[in-house]
Amino acid sequence: MFIRLLKTAYSDAGAAQENTQRLEKLLGPKETQLSSASMRKELILHDAEKLKEEFGLSDREAEAITLYALGKTQQAIA
């Protein structure tokens, strides 16, 4: 189901354009670029927020998705 949510979230052109703009903002000039770990976390947080909005997820559900994406275990999330 999670994969289906992700596919749906990225299926429209507006979302794709928004994500491209988000990446450009994150990359920015060389001296202000985020580390790859920071960029990954920022993108995961952004994606979780989009899923929350699109599917009416609660704050905790969005937080759990974010933590799963960051590699946390179910026990750690609980």
Backbone as CSV, one residue per row, in Angstrom:
resi,resn,N_x,N_y,N_z,CA_x,CA_y,CA_z,C_x,C_y,C_z
1,MET,0.819,-1.185,0.000,0.000,0.000,0.000,0.871,1.260,0.000
2,PHE,1.967,1.230,0.743,2.862,2.389,0.802,3.386,2.730,-0.590
3,ILE,3.772,1.715,-1.353,4.273,1.940,-2.718,3.177,2.564,-3.569
4,ARG,1.947,2.096,-3.409,0.838,2.659,-4.159,0.638,4.131,-3.804
5,LEU,0.770,4.465,-2.525,0.654,5.861,-2.105,1.729,6.720,-2.758
6,LEU,2.953,6.211,-2.783,4.051,6.961,-3.396,3.823,7.166,-4.886
7,LYS,3.377,6.104,-5.589,3.123,6.226,-7.025,2.036,7.255,-7.290
8,THR,0.996,7.242,-6.487,-0.090,8.200,-6.656,0.392,9.617,-6.402
9,ALA,1.199,9.791,-5.381,1.690,11.122,-5.029,2.532,11.736,-6.140
10,TYR,3.184,10.903,-6.941,4.060,11.409,-8.004,3.468,11.253,-9.394
11,SER,2.192,10.934,-9.493,1.607,10.652,-10.797,1.245,11.905,-11.594
12,ASP,1.065,13.045,-10.954,0.681,14.220,-11.733,1.888,15.098,-12.048
13,ALA,1.753,15.843,-13.135,2.858,16.670,-13.618,3.201,17.785,-12.647
14,GLY,2.203,18.341,-11.979,2.448,19.415,-11.016,3.345,18.954,-9.887
15,ALA,3.116,17.733,-9.405,3.946,17.191,-8.331,5.372,16.988,-8.826
16,ALA,5.516,16.506,-10.047,6.854,16.290,-10.600,7.609,17.604,-10.726
17,GLN,6.918,18.646,-11.202,7.562,19.957,-11.334,7.930,20.513,-9.960
18,GLU,7.029,20.368,-9.002,7.296,20.857,-7.649,8.505,20.147,-7.047
19,ASN,8.608,18.849,-7.270,9.736,18.096,-6.736,11.048,18.500,-7.405
20,THR,10.984,18.796,-8.699,12.182,19.270,-9.400,12.633,20.612,-8.826
21,GLN,11.681,21.511,-8.596,12.019,22.813,-8.009,12.579,22.641,-6.603
22,ARG,12.026,21.698,-5.864,12.502,21.438,-4.506,13.953,20.964,-4.538
23,LEU,14.271,20.058,-5.468,15.650,19.581,-5.591,16.597,20.717,-5.953
24,GLU,16.173,21.565,-6.886,17.017,22.689,-7.274,17.271,23.609,-6.081
25,LYS,16.243,23.838,-5.279,16.405,24.671,-4.094,17.368,24.028,-3.102
26,LEU,17.235,22.711,-2.924,18.112,22.008,-1.993,19.561,22.016,-2.463
27,LEU,19.757,21.849,-3.763,21.126,21.808,-4.286,21.765,23.189,-4.235
28,GLY,21.047,24.196,-4.718,21.530,25.572,-4.650,22.978,25.726,-5.097
29,PRO,23.573,26.878,-4.784,24.988,27.094,-5.109,25.878,26.104,-4.348
30,LYS,26.990,25.787,-4.917,27.905,24.779,-4.361,28.228,25.023,-2.888
31,GLU,28.467,26.270,-2.510,28.874,26.560,-1.127,27.725,26.403,-0.121
32,THR,26.484,26.340,-0.609,25.359,26.208,0.313,24.672,24.842,0.219
33,GLN,25.248,23.915,-0.541,24.624,22.602,-0.702,24.580,21.845,0.619
34,LEU,23.478,21.140,0.817,23.335,20.289,1.985,24.126,19.009,1.789
35,SER,24.491,18.348,2.879,25.131,17.053,2.765,24.108,16.079,2.204
36,SER,24.562,14.962,1.665,23.630,13.994,1.088,22.676,13.453,2.150
37,ALA,23.139,13.274,3.380,22.267,12.795,4.454,21.201,13.830,4.792
38,SER,21.598,15.093,4.855,20.637,16.156,5.141,19.629,16.300,4.011
39,MET,20.117,16.193,2.779,19.234,16.301,1.628,18.237,15.141,1.612
40,ARG,18.716,13.949,1.895,17.843,12.773,1.927,16.745,12.951,2.979
41,LYS,17.134,13.405,4.149,16.163,13.614,5.221,15.150,14.684,4.836
42,GLU,15.615,15.760,4.248,14.735,16.846,3.822,13.733,16.357,2.778
43,LEU,14.184,15.562,1.830,13.299,15.035,0.803,12.285,14.063,1.400
44,ILE,12.707,13.248,2.336,11.791,12.311,2.996,10.719,13.078,3.766
45,LEU,11.114,14.119,4.486,10.143,14.938,5.220,9.144,15.594,4.264
46,HIS,9.651,16.080,3.152,8.794,16.698,2.143,7.801,15.683,1.585
47,ASP,8.284,14.496,1.243,7.414,13.456,0.694,6.355,13.030,1.701
48,ALA,6.733,12.902,2.952,5.773,12.519,3.991,4.694,13.587,4.140
49,GLU,5.081,14.844,4.037,4.105,15.934,4.130,3.131,15.886,2.958
50,LYS,3.638,15.606,1.761,2.775,15.496,0.586,1.798,14.334,0.746
51,LEU,2.273,13.199,1.242,1.391,12.053,1.478,0.335,12.402,2.520
52,LYS,0.750,13.104,3.556,-0.176,13.509,4.615,-1.305,14.357,4.041
53,GLU,-0.950,15.335,3.218,-1.946,16.214,2.616,-2.870,15.463,1.663
54,GLU,-2.281,14.662,0.797,-3.053,13.997,-0.244,-3.991,12.922,0.300
55,PHE,-3.560,12.212,1.318,-4.346,11.088,1.809,-4.961,11.332,3.185
56,GLY,-4.832,12.541,3.700,-5.443,12.876,4.980,-4.875,12.086,6.143
57,LEU,-3.564,11.872,6.114,-2.918,11.128,7.195,-2.813,11.989,8.444
58,SER,-2.801,11.333,9.583,-2.595,12.051,10.837,-1.119,12.425,10.964
59,ASP,-0.821,13.296,11.918,0.575,13.666,12.162,1.407,12.430,12.496
60,ARG,0.852,11.543,13.316,1.592,10.340,13.729,1.817,9.393,12.553
61,GLU,0.832,9.263,11.676,1.008,8.398,10.503,2.116,8.945,9.592
62,ALA,2.125,10.254,9.393,3.174,10.871,8.576,4.536,10.706,9.243
63,GLU,4.563,10.842,10.564,5.816,10.656,11.302,6.315,9.217,11.165
64,ALA,5.404,8.249,11.260,5.796,6.836,11.136,6.348,6.551,9.742
65,ILE,5.717,7.094,8.704,6.215,6.907,7.340,7.617,7.491,7.211
66,THR,7.811,8.672,7.769,9.123,9.316,7.725,10.174,8.457,8.416
67,LEU,9.849,7.951,9.587,10.809,7.137,10.339,11.129,5.824,9.618
68,TYR,10.110,5.198,9.001,10.368,3.992,8.197,11.323,4.313,7.056
69,ALA,11.057,5.430,6.367,11.907,5.823,5.240,13.335,6.126,5.678
70,LEU,13.495,6.575,6.923,14.833,6.854,7.449,15.525,5.599,7.971
71,GLY,14.826,4.457,7.889,15.458,3.194,8.255,15.227,2.753,9.690
72,LYS,14.306,3.393,10.388,14.025,3.005,11.765,13.231,1.695,11.770
73,THR,13.376,0.927,12.836,12.629,-0.314,12.964,11.248,-0.033,13.522
74,GLN,10.367,-1.016,13.376,9.016,-0.861,13.903,9.054,-0.665,15.427
75,GLN,9.932,-1.378,16.079,10.054,-1.245,17.532,10.521,0.161,17.919
76,ALA,11.471,0.690,17.190,11.968,2.039,17.472,10.879,3.089,17.235
77,ILE,10.082,2.880,16.207,9.008,3.820,15.886,7.923,3.796,16.951
78,ALA,7.608,2.594,17.436,6.584,2.458,18.478,7.037,3.173,19.725
